[in-house]
Amino acid sequence: MRNILISALLLFASLTVFAQSEETWHCETDEIYMEILKNNPDAVRERAKLQEFVANFIANAQKSEDTYVIPIVFHVVHYYGQENISYEQIEEAVEFMNKDFNRLRSDTASIVEEFKSIAANSKIEFRLARIDPDGNCTVGVTRTVSETTYGGGEDAKEAAPTWPPNMYLNVWVVNSLPSGAAGWSYYPGTAPYGSDGVILLHDYVGSTGTSSYNRGSTLTHEVGHYLNLGHPWGHTNDPGLASNCDIDDDIDDTPNTIGHSSCSLSAVTCGSLDNVQNFMEYSYCTKMFTIGQAEMMRAVLNASTAGRNNLISQQNLIATGTNEGYEPQLCPPVADFAGDKRIGCEGFTVQYNEQTYGTDYVEAFNWSFEGGEPAISSESSPIVNYDTKGVYSVEFTAINPSDSDTKSVDEYIRVYDIQDGYTIPYTESFESTTFPKIDGNSDNDFYIDSRGSETWEQNNFGDEGKSVRIINKRNNVGTLNKIFLPNLLVTEFDKPIYVSLKAAYGKSGDLSGDRLKFYVSNSCGDTLRIVHIINSSQLISTYSSSFSTYLPLSSHWKTHSFTINPSQINGENLRLIIEAEAGGGNTLYIDEVSFSYTSDVNLIQSSNLISAYPNPTDGSLFIENQLSNGDYLIMIFDTMGRLVFETSTSNKTYDASGILADKPAGLYLIKILTDEGAKVIKVNKSK
C-alpha cells in the first residue's frame, strides 16, 4: 500500500542496516543519514527525482520480459582470518541470490497460500565480473589485507576501493562491523563517494563456508535495498512497533505490518495477513519478493540515478565480461599464504595454507621454508617443523597455465630456545636501543602482533626514561594489539610470580573503554592462557582530548599488580603477553613491568594490616590497607569465581558499603593486590 508519508520517510532513512543477531536488531539509520545529508545535500533531490521516475515507469512503460544482468564484484577485506572466505563460498552466495531473485528456490511451495499468486520472478540475474575496470582478467573477487576488516565499516571500502559503481555492484566482505550490524547498503542516489554497494559480514555471505542456510538471503535483503526496496513496515530499522502500521514501503502489494523478527506466518498486525516470508523482512524464513517489489527494482534499473541503468546495458555487460556467450579467460594467480603460528619454541610445527586469489584455477604449488623440515613442499597445506632457534623466511609460488606468482616474506617465523631467558626477579623498562630486539639479540626479543592503524611502539615518555605505548584513538573499537615480552626462566616452580607494572592512560570521555589483558605462555608464545584483565576504570589516569595525543605527567603513572600461580605457569619457561583492546580512548603507556617470586604473598596473607570488616556483613563493608602506600587493587568475587566488583584506590580505608547490598547471602572472596603482594579475605554476607 502507498502512504502519503512515504516521501518524507524515504528522505529520513536512505541508509539501511541489517542487524547481526537473529533476536536483536540494531539501527544506525538516523545518525548515518543525517551525516549523509550534511555532506551531500543533493541526495534529497536525487531521491525525489527517482521516485517520480519510478512511478512514471511502472505506470507507463511497456513491460519487458528480458532478464536484467548485473555485474558483481566482491571485495574481501581480511587479516588472514576466517573472514578471508573461499571463492567457492562467494560463487554459492551469487547462486543463492539468483535463486531468490528468480523464484527458483526449492522451498517456494511453502510460501503462504495467500501470497503465492504474487510471489515474483524478478528476472534479475547477478554474474561475477570477468573483466576489471582496467580491462584485465578477473574472477570478480578482490582480496585486500587490512585491519579495517575489524569494525572498519566505511574505512574498509577505502582499503579496498570501489570499482565504478555504474559498472559493477560492489560487495565488501569483512570480519566485523560497528554496533553489531551484519551489513548495510545505500538506496540509489544516497551513497557517499566511493561507498555505493553492500558491506556484509563474512558469515552472512551465502549459505556455506563460514555462513549458514538461515543467513543465506541476507545478501538478497541488502541488494533489495540497493535496488530501492524498503522494509515492508516502512523505511526504518525498528520492526515490531505499533506505529509502523501508519507507515509503508511504497509498494502496492505488500500489506502494512509492524514488521517481524521471527517467523510468525499467521500474524495479522495491521488489519491483514502479514507477508512475513518477504525477503525484506527480518523473519529468517524469507522466500519471496512480491510483483510490486519486482516492478520497483526493474524500474530502478532503468533510471539514471547513481548509474543504475548503465549496470544492465549491453555495452557494460561486454565491458565487464558478463554478456551472454562471453568465454572467461584463465586469469593469472596472485600468490598468498598464511601460517597458523608465527612464533614458538624449538620443535613447534606450523600449518601453512595457500590463499592464492585472482584466479579460479591453480595447477601447482611450490614452497620453500628456511629453517624448516621439510625445506620444500608442493602441497597446498604443508605442515612444517622448526627444530632450531632462529628467524626464518618463507617463499611460496602459485602456478597455472596462464602464469605464476611468488610471495616471499622475511622474518616470518621466530623460533626460540626454551633455555634462553632472563632470570627472575626481572624488570622490563623498555630501554633497548634496538627495540623490538633487546640490545640487538634476536634470541630473546619482543614480538609485536599488530592490528589496526597503530600498535605498540617504544617512546621517550616513560615514568623514568622510555616506555611503550599504543595510540588507540586511531584504532577502531575492538582492535587488539599484543606485545610479547621476553622469555623468562622459571626456577622456583612451587612459588607464585608477582607481576607489577606502571601504566598511564588518557581516557577520551566516559564512553571510551580501552583495557589490558594479560596472557602467559610456557611455549615461547605459541599457546596463550589469560591470567588478568585491567579495565578502563582502573587504568584511567586523566581525561584527555581526542584531538591531540595524550602525554602523561609524572603524577599520572599508576601501579597495577597481579599474581601468576604455579598452575598457570606449568613449565620452566614463562612469557608474558600484554594485549591492548581499543575502546575509543586516547593513548595508553606501560613501563617498569616487574617479575618476582612471591614468598612475601604468604606474609601479606597473614598480615592484620590488611582487613575487611564487618565480617559477617549485612551489606556494610570497609576494606583497610595500612600495610602499603600508593594504589592498590580491590577485586570481589562470588563463590562461582565471577567478578562482582573491581576498583583501584590509594585510600587507606575504602568504603565498599553497598556493593554487596543487593547480592544474595553467601560467601564472597575479596582479593587485595598491592606492590608487596596479594591477600584474599573470605567475607560472609548474612542476608
N, C-alpha and C positions, 0 to 999 in steps of 0.2 A: 504494500500500500504506500501511496505517496503522502507526504505530510508537508504542510506549509513551513514547518520549522527546518526542513532539510537543508536549505541553503545556508542558514546560519550554522547548523551543526557541521556541515562539511568544512566550513571555514574554521570551526573550532577544533577539529580533530583530523588534521591532514597526515599525521604520522600515527601508525598503529603499532602496538606492542602485543605480541603473542606470548603469554606468560609461560614459564618453565614448568611449574607444578601442575599436576592434574587436579589438585584440590584448591590451590591458592593462586589467584590471578592478580597480577600487578600492572599498574598503568602509570606511564610517564607522559601520556599524551599532552596534557595541558602545558607542562613545563617546556617540553621539547617543541611543541607547536608555536608557543609564544616566542621561543628563540628563533624559529623559522621566520615568523612574521617580522621580527626585529631586523633580521639580516636580509630578508627577501620580501619587500612589500608588494612586489609584482605577483606573489603567489595567490593572493586573493583574486586578482583579476584573471589569472590563468584558470583558476578553479571555476569561476563564473562562466568564462568562455567555453570551457569543456562541458559543463552541464548543459549549456544551450546547444552545443553541437550534438551531444549525445541524444537529447530529446528530439531534435530535428531528424537525426539519422534513423533512430528507431521508428519514428512516425512516417518518414517519407522514403527512406532508401529501399531499393529493391533488395530483397533477401538473397544472400549468396549462399550456395551450398559448398563453396570452396573451403578446404581446411587451411587455416592460417598457421604458418610455421614460424616459430620464434627461436632464433639462435640463442643459446645459453652458454655462459662460461662460469665455472666455479673457481673462486679464489680461495684456496685453503691456506689459512694463516696459522702457523703451528710453531711449537718449540720442541719438536720431536716427541710429542706425547700422543695420546690416543686421538687427539683432535686431527692428526695427520691421517685422515681416513683414506681408505683404499679407492682406487679408480673404480673397482667393481661396485663399491657402495654408492658411488656417485652415479654410475650407469643405472643401477637399480632405482635410485631416487628419481631419475628422469623418467624411467619406465613407469614407476608407481604414479607419478604425477600425470603422465599421459593417459593412464587408465582412468584416473579421477576425472580429468577434463573431457574425456570422450565416452564416458559411461561404459567402460569396459571392465569394471571391477567384477570379480566373481561373486560378490555378495549383493548385487543390486536387487536380486529377488526379495531381499529382506527389507527393502525400502517400505516404509509405512504405506498402506494401500491408498490412503487419501492423497499421497504426493507422487505416486508412481507415474501418473499421466503428465506431470510437469517436470520430472527428472530429466535433465537435458544432456544431450551430447553437444558440447560447445564447439566441437570441431576446431580445437586449438591444439597444436602439437609443438612440443619442445624438442630441439635437437642440439646436442653438443656441437659447438663450433669446431670446424676443422681447418679454418684459416684465421690467423690472428690479425689484429689491426694493421700490422706491417706487411701482410701478405705471406707470412711464414706459416709453416705447418704447425698445427696444434691439435691436441685431443680434447680441447675445451676445458682444460684444468690448468691453473697455475698454482704453484706452491711457494710460499714465502715464509722464511724463518723469522719470526718476530715475537717479542714478548707481548705485543699488543693483543695476542690471542687470549691473554688472561684479562678479561674485563675491559679490553680496549675500546669496544664499541666502534664509534666512527673513526678512531685512530687506526683500527685495523684496515680500514679502507684506504688510508694514506699509505700504510705499509705495503699493501697490495693494490696498486692504483686501478681505478675503474677503466675498463675498456669502453670505447664510445657507447654511451647508453642508448643512442638512436640506432645502434647496430646490434647490440647484444643485451640480453637480460643478464645482469651481473648478480651473482650469488656469492657472498662471503661466508666461509665456514670457520668458526672459532671455538676455543675451549670454553669460555665463559663470557657473560655479558653483565652489565651493571644491573643491579636491583633484581636479580633473579629472572630476567626475561629470557625466553627461549629464542626470540627472534623479533625482527620488525621489518617493515617495508614502508615505502612512501607512496602516497597517492600520486597520480600523474601531475606534474607541474609544481610539486612542493619540495622536492629534494634539494638540499644544498648542493653546491657544485661538487661533482665527484662522488656523490653519495647515492645516486639513484640505483635502486635494486633492492635486494633482500640480504639481510645478515641473519645467520642462524647458527645455533649450537650444533656441534658435530653429531650429538646423539639425538638430534631431531631431523637428520637428513636421511630420507628413505626409511626402509623398514628392516635393513640388515646391518651387518657390521656392528658399529657402536650404537646403533639405533634399535628400535623395536617396532612391531607392526602397528601398535596403537598410536605411535607417533608418526606413522608414515605419511599422513596427509597434512602435516604441519607446513611443509613447503607449498602444498596446494593452497592452503589458507593464506599464506603470505603473498603468493603470486596473485591470488584473488584481490587482495588489497592493492597490489601493484597495478592491477587492471581495473581499479576504481570501485571494487566491491567493499561495502561496509559490513559490519556485523548485522544480523537480522534485527537486533534490537536498536540499531542506530549506530552512529559514529562515535562510540565511546568504548572504553575497555572495562566497563562495570556491569557485567551480567547479573541478573537476579534482583535488580531494583524495580520496585513497583512503578516508579516514574518512567521507566523505559517504555511502558505502554503508550506514552504520549509522544514518542519519537519514532523514527523509522529509518529505513535504509535506502529509500528512493527506488525501490523495486516493487512492481505491482503485485507479483505473485508470491512474495514472502510474507507470511502472516506476521502481524505485530506480536511481539513477545518480550518478556522481560530478559530473556537470554538464559542459557544453561551451561553449567559446569559439570553436569552429569547426564547420563543417558535416560532421561525421563520421557519415553516415547509417547506417553498418553497425556503429557502436560497440556493444559489449557490455561494460559496465564493472562491473556488479554482478550478473551472472548471467543477465541477459535483455537483449533488444534495447532500446536507449535511445530514448526519444521525443525525438530531437534537434530535430525540427521544431515542438516545442511553443512557444507564444508566451511562456512563462515561462522559456525557455532564453535563453542569451546567444549562440546559434549564428549569428545573422544569416541563417538560412534558414528562419525560423519561418512556419508556415502553419495552425496548428490549436490549439484547445482540446480537451480530452477531455470526454466526457459527465460524468464526475465533477467536473471543474472547472466546467462549466456549472451543475451542480446546486449546487455550493458558492456560486457568485456569485448565483444566483437565490434561494437560501436567505437569503443575507446581505441581499438587497434586500427581504426580508420581516421583518427583525429591526429592533428599535428602536435598536440600538446606533448611536450617532452620527447618529441620524435617517435611516439609510439607507432605511427603509421609507417615509418621507414623500416621498422623491425621486420614487417611481413612482406615488404616489397621484393619482387623477383631480383632486382638489382642487388639488394642487400643479401638475399639468400645466396646468390652467386659469390658475392664478396666474402661471405663467411663460411663458404663450403657446406652449406646446409640445403642447397637446392636439390630437387629431385634428380636422381641419376648421377650425382657427384660421387666419384670414386675416391675415398680418402687415401691420402699418401701415408706411407710409413714415416713417422717423424723420428728424428734422431733422439737418442736418450740424453737425459741430464742426470749424471751420477750423483747420488746422495746416499748416506748411510747413517746409522746410529747404533751405538753400543748401549747395553743396559746398565753398564757401570763405567766409571772413568777412573776410580782410584780403589786401591786395596793393598793388602799385604802380599808378600811373595806367595805364589801358589794360587792366587784367586783367578777365576775364569770370567770371561766376558762373552755374552751372547750378542753377536752382531746381526743386524738386519739391513739388507739393501732397501733403500727407499727411492729408487730410481723413478723419475717422473718425466713428463713431456712426451711420452710415447706409450702406446698400448702393447708393445712387444719388446722384450729383451731376450736376446739369444744366449748370451754368456756373461759370466761374472768373473773378474779377476781381482783377488785381494792380495795385499802384502802387509804383513804385521811385523813391524820392527820389535824385537824382543819377545815375540810370541811363539807359541807352539800350537798348531803349525805356523810356519812362517809365511806360507802362501795357501790360498784356497780358491776353488772355483764354485763353491756352494753359494746359495743365495743368503743363507743364515748360518754362517760358521760359528762354532764355539772355540774360543782361543784361551789357552792357559798362559799365565805370565809367572815365571819362576824366579826371575832375577830383578832386584830393585833397579829402578831407572825411570826415565821419562821417554816415552816412545811415540812414534808417529804411526799413522795408518793410511794406506792408499787403496782406493777402490776404483775399478774401471767397469763400466757397463757397456755392452756391445750389442748392436743389432745390425742387420744388413744395410741400414741407412748410414750409420756412423758409430762412433764410440766416444765416450766421455770419461774423464778421470777426475776424481776428487782426492786430494791429499791434505791431511791435517797433521801439523807438527804438534808435539806435546799433547797428544790426545789421551794417552794413558799414563798414569802415575802409579808406580809400584814401590812399596816401602818395605824395608826390613823391619820386622816386628821388634827387633832388638835395638833399633835406632830410636832414641827418645831422650827427653830430658827427665831428670830425676826429681821427685817430689821431696821437699817443697820447691815450687817453681812459680815465678810471676812473669806474665807476659805483658810487657809495656809497649809493644808495637814500635820499638825504636829502630828496627832493622833498616840499614841504608840501602838494602837491595830488596825491599818488600815487593812481592809476597814471599820471595826467598828469604831465608834467615842468614845474613852475612854471606850470601852467595851460595849457600849449601842447599841443594835440592833434595838431599837425603831426608830432610825433616823440615818441611816448609809449611807455609799457609797455603790453603787451597780455597778458592772462591768459586762458588756455584752461582752464576749470575743470572738474574732475571730483571726485566724492566729496563727503564732508561738509566737508572742509577743503581750501583751496587756498592759493596764495601770498598772503602779506599782509605789509605793512610793519609793523615793530615797533621798539621802543626798546632792543633788546638786541644791538646791533652790537658789532663789535670796537672801533670808535670811533663814537659816535653811533648811527644807525639801521641796520637791515639788513632783509632779507626772510626769512621763514621759512614752513615748512609743517608743521603738526601732524599728521604721518602716522599717529599712533597711532589717530586717529579715522577713518581711511580703510581700506577693505578692501584686502587684499594684492593688488597688481597695478594699483591705481588710478594713473592717470597725470595729472599736472598740469604744464602748460607755462607758463613766463613768458618772453615775448618782450622782450628788451632793446631799447633804442632803436637806430635805424638809425645806422650808421657809414659815412663816406665813405672809400673806398679810393683812395689817390692813388699809392701805390708798388706797382705790380702785380707786380713781379718778386720781392718780398720776402715771406717768411712773416710771419704775425702771431702774436706770442707772447701767450697769454692766461694770466693768473694770477687766482686768487680765493682768498678765505678762507672756510672752512666750519667749522661746529661741529655735531656730530651726537651725540645721545643714543641709544644702542642699548639696546633692552629685551630683553636675553637673547641667547644665542648663535644662536637660530633666526631672529632678525629680520634682515632684509637689504635695507633701503632702498638705493637707488642713484641716481646722477645720470647723465643722458645729455645730451650737448651736440650741438646741431644748428646749422648755418649756413644762411642763405638770402641769395641775392643778388637776391631779388624781393620785398623788404619783408615777408617772412614767408609768401608764397604757397606756395612749394615748399621743402622742407627736405632737408638732407643731414647725416647723422650724422658727427661728427668725433671724439668722445671719450666714454669712459664712466669713471665713478669708482664702484667697487663699495663695498659696506658696509665691508669690511675696511680699505679705505683712508680711508673717511670718518670712522670711529669716533673720537670724542673721549673718551667715557667711557660706562660702562653707567649707565642711569638707570631709575628705577621707572616702570612704565607707568601708575601711579595718579596721577601729577602731571605737569604739563607741564615738560619739561626746559628749564632756563635755563642758558646757557653761562657759564662762568667765563672770565676773560681768558686763562688758560692753555690753554683748550680749542680755541682757534682754530688751525686748521691751514691751511697754504698748499698749494694744488694748482695745477698748471700743465700746459699742453699747447700745441702749435703747430698753427696752421692754415696749410696750404701754399697757394701761389698757385693751384694747380689746383683746390683745394677752394673757393676764393673765386670765381674766374671771373667777375668783374664789378666795377663801380665802387661797388656798394652791398653792405654786409655787415650782417646782423642775426644776433646770437647768441640761440639759444633754449635754455633750460635746462629739462629735464624731470625731475621727481622721480617715481620709481616707488616706491610704498608697499610696504614689506616687513615690516610688523609692528613697526617701530621706534617711537621717540617723536617727537622734533621735530628738524628739520633747518634750519639757518640758513646764509645766504650773505651775504657782504659783500665790498666792495672788488674788484669784477671789473674787471681792468685789461687794456688792449689796447696793444700796442706793436709796431713793426716790428722784426724780429729780425736786424739786421746782426750783432748780438752772437752769434747762433747759430753763425756760421762761426768766430768766435773760440773759442767753447767747444768746437766740434768739433775744433779743433786743439790744445786745451789738454791738457798732460800732467798736469794736476792732477786730472783725472777719468780713471780707468782701470779695466780689468778684467784679472785675472790669476789663474792662469797661462793662457797662450794660445799654443798649443793646450792644451786641458784634457781630463782623463780623467774629470771629474766635480767635482773641487775647483774652487771659483770664489769669488773675492773681488772686490767692487766698491768702489772707493775714490773718495771725493769730498772733496778738500782745497780745492776752489775756493770753496764757499759754506757758510754756516751755516743751520741750520733744516732743515725737512723737505724731502725731495726724493723723486721717484717713480722706481721702477725697473720697467721692463717688459721681458720677454724674449719674443721671437717666433721661430718656426721659419721655414724658408725659404719656406713656403707663406703666411706672414703671419698664422699662427694664434698667439694669445696663449698662451704656456706658463706664465707666472708674472707676478704683479704685486704690488708692495708699496710702501708709503710708509715712509720711515725718516729719522731725523736722524743716524744713525751715520756717522762719517767713513769707517769701513771696515765694509762689510756682508758677512757671511759667507753666501754663496749656495750653499755646497757642498751637494751632494745634489739640487739642483733638476734638474740635467741627468743625474744618475746613471743613471736608468732610461730616458733618452731615447736614440734612435738616434744614431749618429755622423753628423756633418754640420755645416753652418754654422748659427749662431744669431745673432740680432741683439739686442743689449742697448741699450735706449733709456733714457737718464737725463734726467729733466726737473727743472730747478732754476729758481729765481727768475731766474737770469741767462740761461737759455736751455736748449737741449737738445743732447745728444750721443748719437750712435749708434756703437756699437762692435761689430765683427764678431768673433765667437768661434768657433773651430773645435773641435768635440768629436772627439777622435781615435778613440774606441772606445765 
